[in-house]
Amino acid sequence: MRRVEFGLFFGVLPVFLALVMPPRALFPVLLAMTGVGLWLLQRTEGFHWRDLTRGALDLRQALTFALLVAAASSVALALWAPGAAFGLIRARPGFFLVIVVLYPILSAFPQEVLFRALWFRRYGAMLPGGWPGLVLNGAAFALAHLMFWNGVVMAMTFAGGVIFAWVYQRQGSFRQAVLLHSVAGWVLFGMGLGVWFYLGNVTRPF
């Protein structure tokens, strides 16, 4: 049963969202997915809500990660969207500050609940371990962003997913995974990659 549940949640549903759902419905559906994920997590044996508060915060690692994301973003912008660099900060600095405040709450935390806590705590025993498991998690995280239909988004979310999974699994810190995910969002939107990652950019492929 859990295999079916896993396949539906992390395979069928993201593809359905990308191919069928109208863009305006995506955010409510994603919130509903988070609610279902929290319910499933609560029903998972051995899980306690305090598990989401465990683990140290490594600010030095977060700063290093921010620099890596900024470097990757600079390359992507130079190659495919040079005119978008720092576009949000230049045009709508107030909105960028709103993103800084709300992104960890409305995006990073829910996604880490689904793709790290739920993934590894509820389904980890039936999935490969080690690096194959981390790569699989990154691939599923990228698939969840298929709705953007953008190769840069898919590549960056795959890399980010692998890193967040590594932090969650190897460092045992859900909080650090959320922090790094938040840092990635701040840097991406601040650098101007909101032209690809903004939910309002979601389109149907046909």
C-alpha positions as CSV (number, residue, x, y, z in Angstrom):
1,M,0.0,0.0,0.0
2,R,2.8,2.4,0.8
3,R,4.4,1.8,-2.5
4,V,1.2,2.9,-4.2
5,E,0.8,5.8,-1.9
6,F,4.4,6.9,-2.6
7,G,4.0,6.5,-6.4
8,L,0.8,8.6,-6.4
9,F,2.2,11.3,-4.1
10,F,5.6,11.8,-5.7
11,G,5.1,10.6,-9.2
12,V,1.6,10.7,-10.6
13,L,0.4,13.9,-8.8
14,P,3.3,16.2,-9.9
15,V,2.8,15.1,-13.5
16,F,-0.9,15.6,-13.2
17,L,-0.3,19.1,-11.9
18,A,2.0,19.9,-14.7
19,L,-0.2,18.5,-17.5
20,V,-3.8,19.0,-16.4
21,M,-4.3,21.5,-13.7
22,P,-4.8,25.2,-14.7
23,P,-2.1,27.5,-13.3
24,R,-4.5,29.3,-11.0
25,A,-5.3,26.1,-9.2
26,L,-1.7,25.1,-8.5
27,F,-1.1,27.0,-5.3
28,P,-4.3,25.7,-3.5
29,V,-3.5,22.2,-4.7
30,L,0.1,22.5,-3.3
31,L,-1.2,23.6,0.0
32,A,-3.6,20.7,0.0
33,M,-0.7,18.3,-0.7
34,T,1.1,19.8,2.3
35,G,-1.9,19.2,4.5
36,V,-2.1,15.5,3.3
37,G,1.6,15.1,3.8
38,L,1.4,16.4,7.4
39,W,-1.5,14.0,8.1
40,L,0.5,11.1,6.6
41,L,3.6,12.1,8.6
42,Q,1.5,12.2,11.8
43,R,0.4,8.6,11.1
44,T,3.9,7.4,10.5
45,E,5.2,5.1,13.3
46,G,8.0,6.5,15.3
47,F,7.5,10.1,14.1
48,H,7.2,12.9,16.7
49,W,6.6,16.5,15.8
50,R,9.6,17.5,17.9
51,D,11.7,15.7,15.2
52,L,11.2,18.8,13.1
53,T,13.0,21.0,15.6
54,R,16.0,18.8,16.1
55,G,19.4,19.4,14.5
56,A,21.9,22.2,14.7
57,L,21.9,25.3,12.5
58,D,25.2,25.8,10.7
59,L,25.4,29.4,9.5
60,R,28.8,29.0,7.9
61,Q,27.5,26.2,5.7
62,A,24.5,28.4,4.9
63,L,26.7,31.2,3.8
64,T,28.9,28.9,1.7
65,F,25.7,27.5,0.1
66,A,24.4,31.0,-0.6
67,L,27.7,31.8,-2.5
68,L,27.4,28.6,-4.6
69,V,23.8,29.4,-5.5
70,A,24.7,32.9,-6.4
71,A,27.5,31.7,-8.6
72,A,25.2,29.2,-10.4
73,S,22.6,31.9,-10.8
74,S,25.1,34.3,-12.3
75,V,26.1,31.7,-14.9
76,A,22.4,30.9,-15.7
77,L,21.5,34.6,-16.1
78,A,24.5,35.4,-18.2
79,L,23.7,32.5,-20.6
80,W,19.9,32.7,-20.8
81,A,18.5,35.9,-19.3
82,P,21.1,38.6,-18.8
83,G,18.5,41.4,-18.7
84,A,16.8,39.8,-15.7
85,A,19.7,40.2,-13.3
86,F,18.5,41.7,-10.0
87,G,15.3,42.6,-11.8
88,L,13.0,42.1,-8.8
89,I,15.1,44.1,-6.4
90,R,15.4,46.9,-8.9
91,A,11.7,47.0,-9.9
92,R,9.9,45.8,-6.7
93,P,12.2,45.9,-3.6
94,G,9.2,45.8,-1.3
95,F,7.9,42.6,-2.8
96,F,11.3,41.1,-2.5
97,L,11.3,41.8,1.2
98,V,7.9,40.1,1.4
99,I,9.5,37.0,-0.3
100,V,12.3,37.1,2.3
101,V,9.8,37.0,5.1
102,L,7.3,34.5,3.6
103,Y,9.3,32.2,1.5
104,P,10.6,30.1,4.5
105,I,7.1,29.7,5.8
106,L,5.0,29.2,2.7
107,S,7.5,27.4,0.5
108,A,10.7,26.1,2.1
109,F,9.1,24.6,5.2
110,P,6.2,22.8,3.5
111,Q,8.4,21.4,0.7
112,E,11.0,20.1,3.3
113,V,8.2,18.5,5.2
114,L,7.1,16.6,2.1
115,F,10.3,15.9,0.4
116,R,12.6,15.3,3.3
117,A,10.7,14.5,6.5
118,L,7.8,12.6,4.9
119,W,9.9,11.0,2.2
120,F,12.6,9.6,4.5
121,R,10.5,8.9,7.6
122,R,7.5,7.2,6.0
123,Y,9.0,5.7,2.8
124,G,12.8,5.5,3.5
125,A,12.8,1.9,4.4
126,M,11.6,0.8,0.9
127,L,13.9,3.1,-1.0
128,P,17.6,2.8,-1.8
129,G,20.1,4.2,0.7
130,G,23.2,6.2,0.3
131,W,23.8,8.4,-2.7
132,P,21.3,6.5,-5.0
133,G,18.6,7.4,-2.4
134,L,19.7,11.0,-2.3
135,V,19.8,11.2,-6.1
136,L,16.3,9.7,-6.3
137,N,15.0,12.3,-3.8
138,G,16.6,15.1,-5.9
139,A,14.9,13.7,-9.1
140,A,11.5,13.6,-7.4
141,F,12.0,17.2,-6.1
142,A,12.8,18.3,-9.7
143,L,9.8,16.4,-11.0
144,A,7.6,18.4,-8.6
145,H,8.8,21.5,-10.4
146,L,7.9,20.2,-13.9
147,M,5.0,22.6,-13.9
148,F,7.5,25.4,-14.8
149,W,8.6,23.6,-18.0
150,N,12.0,25.0,-17.8
151,G,15.3,23.1,-18.0
152,V,17.2,25.5,-15.7
153,V,14.5,25.1,-13.0
154,M,14.7,21.3,-13.3
155,A,18.5,21.3,-13.1
156,M,18.7,23.6,-10.2
157,T,15.9,21.9,-8.2
158,F,17.5,18.6,-8.8
159,A,20.8,19.8,-7.4
160,G,19.1,21.6,-4.5
161,G,17.0,18.5,-3.7
162,V,20.1,16.3,-3.5
163,I,21.8,18.8,-1.2
164,F,18.8,19.3,1.1
165,A,18.4,15.5,1.3
166,W,22.0,15.1,2.2
167,V,21.7,17.7,5.0
168,Y,18.6,16.1,6.3
169,Q,20.0,12.5,6.2
170,R,23.6,12.9,6.9
171,Q,23.5,15.8,9.3
172,G,20.2,14.8,10.8
173,S,18.9,18.4,10.8
174,F,15.5,19.2,9.4
175,R,16.1,22.8,10.5
176,Q,19.3,23.1,8.5
177,A,17.5,21.7,5.4
178,V,14.8,24.4,5.8
179,L,17.5,27.1,6.3
180,L,19.4,26.1,3.1
181,H,16.2,25.9,1.1
182,S,15.2,29.3,2.3
183,V,18.7,30.7,1.5
184,A,18.3,29.2,-2.0
185,G,15.0,31.0,-2.5
186,W,16.3,34.3,-1.3
187,V,19.3,34.2,-3.6
188,L,17.4,33.0,-6.6
189,F,14.8,35.7,-6.4
190,G,17.3,38.3,-5.4
191,M,19.5,37.5,-8.3
192,G,16.6,37.7,-10.7
193,L,15.8,34.0,-11.4
194,G,12.2,34.7,-10.4
195,V,11.7,35.0,-14.1
196,W,11.7,31.2,-14.1
197,F,10.8,30.2,-10.5
198,Y,7.8,32.5,-9.8
199,L,4.6,30.5,-9.5
200,G,2.9,33.0,-11.7
201,N,5.1,31.9,-14.6
202,V,3.6,28.4,-14.6
203,T,2.2,27.5,-18.0
204,R,0.5,24.6,-19.7
205,P,2.7,22.8,-22.3
206,F,-0.2,22.7,-24.7
